Amino acid sequence: MSSTYNQLLDATIQHLEDLKSRGVRHVAVAPETLRALAQPPAAKPQISKSKSQMDKTAPQQQELSSSRREEALTSKSEIEMSLLTSAATDNLPASAPSPEKAAAFAALRERALACVKCPHLASSRKNVVFGVGSIDAQLMFVGEAPGADEDEQAEPFVGKAGQLLTKIIQATGLQRADVYIGNILKCRPDTPGQSAGNRKPTSDEMATCIPYLHEQIDLIRPKVIVALGATAVEGLLGKTIGITKLRGTWKTYRGIPLMPTYHPAYLLRNQAMSEKRKVWEDMLAVMEKLGMSISEKQRNYFLKG
């Protein structure tokens, strides 16, 4: 067999083993792939030929045989690649959202993009930052408000804190596209007279904007919500005892388990291993709540050796 085929087969087996170690027990395989795998090898026709005929056709047979072998290997490679691709997407949502749900979400987005309920924010914003991710997500992250980078790109958590959040998501075995990410406020809080920096949203601003978030939550119906930082917790739960005491303890919001934890920006300011471990312990609790497989390596992140 060709080295390409063997490499592809080895890669497929390794990927399936990796999925198994993460707790994946089922891999979607296209019906065409199963039918191709079930096909018996084609039988060679038995044709009696004289020695002279054989001598004349030998080069042609060798060329044809070589061609058929290449076709067989190509077919096998396509099958293995199909398996590999199917396995790689096993952690993604199993099906596309219903047309009704997609339409409702699109209509909500259009209303949010046109919102001018806070005139001072509408006049200063570059973009409405609606949210990003799968609308069938089991896990939803909620932050406080867009910053300058988010206002520029119209997507939440794309700055340095957002990059760290993406790494945290990936450390759980998920991808950013598997979850949904939103904010209490969908416009960047204005900063009159300031050329840089951000400010905390006011209570009135959060109260005005949060109905959009409520509709997002009600449409997505995630199994778990993670509130990122004190302001997000305040916007969702009202005045609290503070994020330091509240993080790591399960709450309920709109009938959904909610885990408060530190904002990624806090971890950028405080690089202590102990603080990183606290956020990771919160994420381990989230993974357990979602029924996700947790490896020993994941359990031991940020623990002293």
N, C-alpha and C positions, 0 to 999 in steps of 0.2 A: 504494500500500500504506500501511497505517496506520503512524504513527510508533512505536507500541508494537512492531509486528512488526519494523521496521527496527532498533530499539534492541536487541531480543532477538537478532536475527540478528548484529548487530555484536558483541554480548557473547559469543555462541557462538563466532564466528570468533576473537575475541581470546583467549578461554580456550583454544581448541584450539592457537593459536599459542604460548601460554605453555607448554602441556603439551609441545609439540614441542620448544621451546627447552630444556626440562628432560630431554629424552631419551625421553619417552613416545612410543611408536610404534604402540600399539594402543589403541583406545577401545571399550569394550563398549557396544553399542547393542541395545536390546530388539528382539525379532523383530517386535513390533507396530509399532515405529517404522519399521523397514525396509519392512514391507508398506505402511504409509501413504505413505512416500516413493515407492514404486514405482507407486502408483495413478495412472493417467492422468487428466487433467482431464475432468470430465464434459462430454459433448457437449451443446450446446444443441439442443433439438428445433426442427425447422423447420416452422412452422405457418403456413399461408396464411390471412390474415384480411383482411376488407374494411376500408376506411378508417374506417367508423363503428365497427366492432368494435375497431379499434386505438385509436381515440380514447377509447372507453369503458374499455378495459383498460389503457391506458398508465400511469395512476397506480398500479394494482395491480401491473403488471409492474415499475415502478420500485421499488416497496416490496419486492417479492419479490426482485428483483435485488440490492437493497441488503442484504437479509437473507442471501442466499446468499453475497455477498461477505464479510459479517461472519463467516458460518460457515466459509468457506474460510480467512480470516485466522486465526480461532480455531484451526482444525485445524492450520494451519501453525505457529502459535505453540506449540501443544502439542508438535508434532514437534520444533521447535527447543529447547524447554525440556527435552524428553526427552534430546536430544543433549547439552545443556549439563550436565544432571544426570549422565548416564552418564560424560561426560568428567571431571566433578569427582570422581567416585568411583573413577577408574581406578587411583589409587595405593593404594587400600585393598586388603585381602586379596581375592583373586579369588572365594573361595568360603567358606562357613561351615564351621567345623570339623566333623569327622565326629561323629555322635552318640556313638560310643564314646569319642572323645577328650574331648568336652564332659562326658560322664558321669564319666570318670576324673578330670578336673580339678575337677569339682564335689565329688566324693568326697574328694579331697585337701584342698580348701578346708575342708570340714566337719571333717575331722580336725584341721587346723591351728587352726581357730577354737575347738575344744574342748580344745586342748593345755594341760596343766598340768605339763609336765616340769620347768619352772623355777618352783617355787612362789612365790618372791619376786617374779618378774616377773608371773605370773598374778594375784597378789593386788593388784598396784599398777597394772596396765594398765587403760585404759578400753576399748580395742579391740585385737584382733589385726589387724595390718596385713598382709594376705595378699599383695597384689600387684594390679596393674591393667594393663589393655591387652589386646591381641589374643593369643589363645593359639595363633595361627598366625603370629605375628610372625617376621620374619627377623632383627630386631635386638632385643636384650634388654639392659637396663641393670640393674646390681646395685649397690646402695648398702650402707651398713653396718647401720643400724637406724633405726626410726622416732623422730622427735622429738615434741615436745608437740603440734604442729599435726597431725601424722600420726596420733598416738594418739587425738586428738579426732575426726578425720574418717574414720579407718579406711582411709586411702589413702596410699601412699608419695609422697614428694616433692610436698607441697602447700603448704609454707611458702615463704619467700623463695628458698631454694636450689632448691626444686621449680619455682617459677615461672621461674627462670633456666634450669633443665634443659629446661623446655617450650620456651623460646625457642631453645635450641640445637637441639632436635629439629626445630623448625619451620624453622630456617635451613638444614637439610639438604634441605628440600622434603617432609618427612614431617609427620605429625600425631601427637600423643600417643597417639591411639587406634590408630595403625599399629604401635606398638612394645609391648614388655612391660617393666614396671618393677617390680622387687622389691628385697628387702633380704636380707642375710645373716641378720639377726635379725628376727623378726616381732612382737616385743613391744618397747615402749620400755624401755630399761634404766632400772631404778628409781634414784631419787636421794633416798635417805632424808635427811631434815633439810633438803632444799633446796626452795625454793618455785619455782625456775626453773632453767633450764640442762639440759644433757645430759651424759652420760658415755659413754665408749667401752665397747663390749661386751667382756666378758672372753673369753679363749680358750675356757673351758669352756662359756660361754653360746653362743658361735658354733658350737662342735662339737656341742652338743645340738640346735641349731635347723637346722643346714645340711642335714640329710637332706630337709627339706621343699623347700628350694631345689633340691636335686638332682633331686627328682621333677618340679618345675616345668620345669627345663631339659630333662629327658629327655622330657617330654610335648610341650613347645613345639618343641624341636629348632631353635633359632634358628641362622642362618648365622654370626652374630657376637654376641659378648658384650662389653659395655663395663663395666669395673670402675671405679666412681667413688670415688676416694680411697684413702688408704693402708690404712684398716681393712678396706675391702671386698677389696682386693688380698691383705691378710694372711689374711682369712677364706677366700679362694678358693685362694691359692697357698702359704700358710704364711709364715713369716718370709722377708722379701725384703731387697734392698739399699736399699729406700726408694723412695717414689713419684716423687721428683724424678729419680732415675736410671732408674727403670723405665718411666715413662710414655713413650708413643710407640713402644714396642717390642712386637711381637706375641708373645704366649704362646699356649698351648693349654690348654683346660680341658674335661675330659670329651669330648675329641675335637673341640672347637669353637674357632675362633680367638678369642682374647681380647685386647682392647686396654685396658691400664690408662691412666687419665688422672686429672687432678685432680678433686676433688669440687667441684660448683658453689659450695658454701659457701666454698671457698678463694678463688674469683674474687670473691665478695662482700667478702672481707677484703682481697684484693689486687687492686686495680682496674687494675694496670699493663697497658697494651696488649700488652706482650710475653707476659704470662701468659695473656691471653685468646687470643692467637695460638697458643700452644702447645696449648691444648685444642682449638682449631679445626683445627690440623694433625692432631691425633689423629682428629678426626671426618672430615676429608678422607680419611684413610687407611681409615677404616671405610666411607665411601661408595664408595671405589674397590674395596674388598674385596667389597662387595655388588653391584658392577657398576652403581652409580647414576651418572647423568649429572651432571657438575660444570661449572657455568658459570664464566666468567672472573670475574664478580662474586663468586661464592662463593670462588674460589681466592684472591682478593685481600682478603678480610675481614681486618681488623686489621693490614694492612700499611701502613707509613708512606707517605704520598704523595710 
